[in-house]
Amino acid sequence: MSKAKWHYDFNIISHRGVFPVTKNLSYHKKLEDLPILIQRDGGFTCWYCKKELKDQYIYEHLNNNRQDNRIENLVLACQSCNIKKITDFDMQIRARDKLKENEDGNFVREIKPEVKMPTSEIDINMSNSEITRQYLEEVINTDGSIPFSDALNSCAFLCKDKTGHGSQQAIRNYIQMLTSSVAPFMVILDEKKKKIIVKRSGK
Ligand SMILES: [Zn+2]
């Protein structure tokens, strides 16, 4: 197989913003897909090396076709795995199997209908991420910011209270997602070098 057949995914997101090299996977769809990918694949991590993702991550196309933006064809990946995959046969195989697994699974179809009472784990996670988002929104709109640890504890309590579930690790993942570079909030250090969450300017 010629090397030219493989495409890099250049949908790289960084502090400097989104580089829209491809228009195919829209900003809006990325935002919509992000929580679903995090839930489906078990965290805000690179699907290939399982490392936790930070500022830079890529919506990686499992079949290397960047026009194929079905959520089944997407995983989150770190930049180095995205590049490594181009020449790594094992990773290609894993990606192909993962695509098949996603196509056979019902993840997406289960999530899409309106969420009523939390019945499955996915529903619970979706409600919890919404509770976390609303809480951050409310407090930050009123107070301008919220200490990170306070957000973590309050959201864990609220989620547990409302859905019966809310581990600190899960809440930490939601907060990470809500403060990622495409999201409406960000984490900064205050004058005492404590982590606080504020609204991302321009959002
Ligand atoms: Zn990786």
Residues whose N, C-alpha, C, O or C-beta is under 5 A from the ligand:
A	BS01	ZN	C46 Y48 C49 C78 C81
